[in-house]
Amino acid sequence: MANPQMVLYEEEQRLLTTICGELLHDSLARAIFLVDKNGQLITGVGELAGIDTTALASLVAGTVAATGGLAKLIGQEEFPVHVHEGENRHICLSLVGQDHILTVIFDERSSLGLVRLRVKKSIGKMLEVFEQMRERAASSEGDDFFAEITDEDIESLFSDSF
C-alpha cells in the first residue's frame, strides 16, 4: 500500500497543542515545539517570545538529519533522543515516530530526568493522534480532492482579469 498523504486537521492540531501544553506544565519546561522532519513547525507552547520559530524548526530538523547520518556511520538506525546542555538553558529533542521531533527547552527549574520521563508519556499520546491521522488518510485514499477542479478553473485563477 502506498503511504497516504497526511493532512493535519484543526482537531489534530488542537490535540497536539494540548499534549504539548500538558508536557510544558508537567516537565516545568520553558517551551515545547513539535516539528516535522521537513523543518515545519506543527505547534509550539510556552515562552515563545524572542524565539524565531521558523529558524528553530529548520535547525531542529537539520540537527536530527545530521545526527542520523552520524548514527548510520556507527551502525545505528537513529538516535531517538538528543540533549544539548547550555549554561542556563538546555534542549532535548526526541523523535516521535518516523516523521516528527518533539523539542523541549528547559532550565534549572526542571531536570533532564523529569523532562525525559514526561516526554515519554507525551510521545505515546502524540503517536495515538498520528495513528488517527493515518487511519483517516487511509480511509480517504481514493478521494481525489482536486478532481472537481477543471482546467478552466485553473486558467481563470491565473488570468489577469478580475
Phi and psi in degrees as a GROMACS rama.xvg file:
@    title "Ramachandran Plot"
@    xaxis  label "Phi"
@    yaxis  label "Psi"
@TYPE xy
-69.2878  149.583  ALA-2
-71.3346  113.929  ASN-3
-67.4659  150.481  PRO-4
-69.7793  132.856  GLN-5
-91.7133  130.757  MET-6
-119.267  128.008  VAL-7
-92.7857  109.975  LEU-8
-87.8686  163.724  TYR-9
-57.0304  -37.7267  GLU-10
-61.7551  -46.169  GLU-11
-67.3094  -37.7933  GLU-12
-58.8718  -44.5553  GLN-13
-63.4927  -43.4669  ARG-14
-61.6329  -45.4318  LEU-15
-64.9504  -38.7675  LEU-16
-65.4462  -39.3933  THR-17
-63.696  -44.0627  THR-18
-61.022  -42.5964  ILE-19
-64.112  -39.2559  CYS-20
-63.0511  -41.3992  GLY-21
-63.9169  -42.2291  GLU-22
-63.1225  -41.6274  LEU-23
-56.053  -47.8502  LEU-24
-67.4567  -49.1585  HIS-25
-69.4788  -29.5416  ASP-26
-97.086  -4.70944  SER-27
59.9791  32.9998  LEU-28
-79.8651  168.337  ALA-29
-90.0785  -40.2492  ARG-30
-154.978  149.909  ALA-31
-130.535  135.662  ILE-32
-131.785  142.597  PHE-33
-115.588  124.265  LEU-34
-127.402  147.004  VAL-35
-91.7593  166.333  ASP-36
-70.2782  -7.16897  LYS-37
-87.8369  -3.00416  ASN-38
90.8304  18.8893  GLY-39
-96.8699  130.675  GLN-40
-74.3559  128.149  LEU-41
-94.2376  -46.6888  ILE-42
-160.159  159.266  THR-43
-151.603  142.193  GLY-44
-138.103  158.551  VAL-45
104.363  -149.84  GLY-46
-80.4159  88.7682  GLU-47
-95.4255  -15.5519  LEU-48
-60.4158  133.081  ALA-49
84.8253  -1.6235  GLY-50
-106.148  123.478  ILE-51
-77.7255  95.4387  ASP-52
-66.0246  -29.5774  THR-53
-66.8369  -46.2444  THR-54
-65.0669  -42.2077  ALA-55
-58.9895  -47.5809  LEU-56
-60.8522  -43.5708  ALA-57
-64.9396  -44.2937  SER-58
-68.4323  -37.03  LEU-59
-61.9026  -47.0143  VAL-60
-62.59  -40.9997  ALA-61
-64.7432  -40.0255  GLY-62
-61.9183  -45.3392  THR-63
-65.6166  -39.4479  VAL-64
-64.5223  -44.5476  ALA-65
-64.2188  -45.7006  ALA-66
-71.2635  -24.2015  THR-67
-64.2647  -38.2159  GLY-68
-64.2704  -41.8275  GLY-69
-61.8976  -42.2329  LEU-70
-59.0432  -45.4727  ALA-71
-62.388  -36.0461  LYS-72
-62.091  -29.0381  LEU-73
-104.351  12.7982  ILE-74
88.0563  17.2147  GLY-75
-105.288  153.684  GLN-76
-69.9004  -56.8519  GLU-77
-157.594  167.02  GLU-78
-99.5602  113.526  PHE-79
-73.0347  -19.5938  PRO-80
-134.94  135.25  VAL-81
-125.827  133.83  HIS-82
-127.147  131.037  VAL-83
-122.603  117.799  HIS-84
-103.214  126.218  GLU-85
-108.105  -174.569  GLY-86
-67.8203  -44.9481  GLU-87
-118.397  -26.7859  ASN-88
-127.256  150.011  ARG-89
-133.098  159.077  HIS-90
-135.199  135.966  ILE-91
-122.085  121.011  CYS-92
-107.749  127.979  LEU-93
-130.3  132.466  SER-94
-71.91  137.061  LEU-95
-116.678  98.9943  VAL-96
67.4519  -151.267  GLY-97
-91.5426  -16.4531  GLN-98
-121.487  -3.0112  ASP-99
-133.253  157.061  HIS-100
-132.849  123.856  ILE-101
-94.7327  125.925  LEU-102
-116.917  122.419  THR-103
-119.107  122.393  VAL-104
-104.012  125.077  ILE-105
-141.767  168.752  PHE-106
-136.167  -157.513  ASP-107
-66.0693  -14.365  GLU-108
-65.6418  -22.7025  ARG-109
-121.903  -174.135  SER-110
-140.332  158.466  SER-111
-60.486  -38.0096  LEU-112
-60.5337  -46.0064  GLY-113
-64.5127  -44.0908  LEU-114
-59.6381  -49.1144  VAL-115
-63.4712  -38.6295  ARG-116
-62.1525  -48.577  LEU-117
-70.915  -34.4954  ARG-118
-62.6028  -41.8651  VAL-119
-57.8242  -44.4093  LYS-120
-64.3417  -43.255  LYS-121
-66.8451  -37.7989  SER-122
-61.2282  -39.98  ILE-123
-58.1434  -43.8139  GLY-124
-65.9879  -40.9924  LYS-125
-64.8217  -39.6536  MET-126
-61.6922  -34.4077  LEU-127
-63.0383  -42.302  GLU-128
-63.721  -44.8612  VAL-129
-66.0983  -32.5283  PHE-130
-66.5306  -41.2265  GLU-131
-60.1815  -39.8912  GLN-132
-64.3241  -42.5011  MET-133
-62.5332  -41.8715  ARG-134
-63.764  -42.0104  GLU-135
-63.0358  -42.9664  ARG-136
-64.966  -40.0325  ALA-137
-67.7675  -37.4343  ALA-138
-71.8589  -22.5892  SER-139
-107.781  18.3299  SER-140
-58.1129  -36.4957  GLU-141
-76.5965  -15.6582  GLY-142
-72.0807  132.592  ASP-143
-110.962  104.34  ASP-144
-63.0873  -22.4129  PHE-145
-104.905  5.32333  PHE-146
-61.7433  -33.2987  ALA-147
-85.2041  -1.78614  GLU-148
-86.31  126.428  ILE-149
-98.5094  168.213  THR-150
-61.5582  -34.9457  ASP-151
-65.2189  -38.8041  GLU-152
-61.4869  -43.4679  ASP-153
-65.8753  -43.9156  ILE-154
-60.6578  -44.0376  GLU-155
-68.4447  -30.4805  SER-156
-64.3398  -37.958  LEU-157
-101.504  7.51742  PHE-158
-75.6104  158.463  SER-159
-76.643  -20.7642  ASP-160
-87.6533  142.401  SER-161
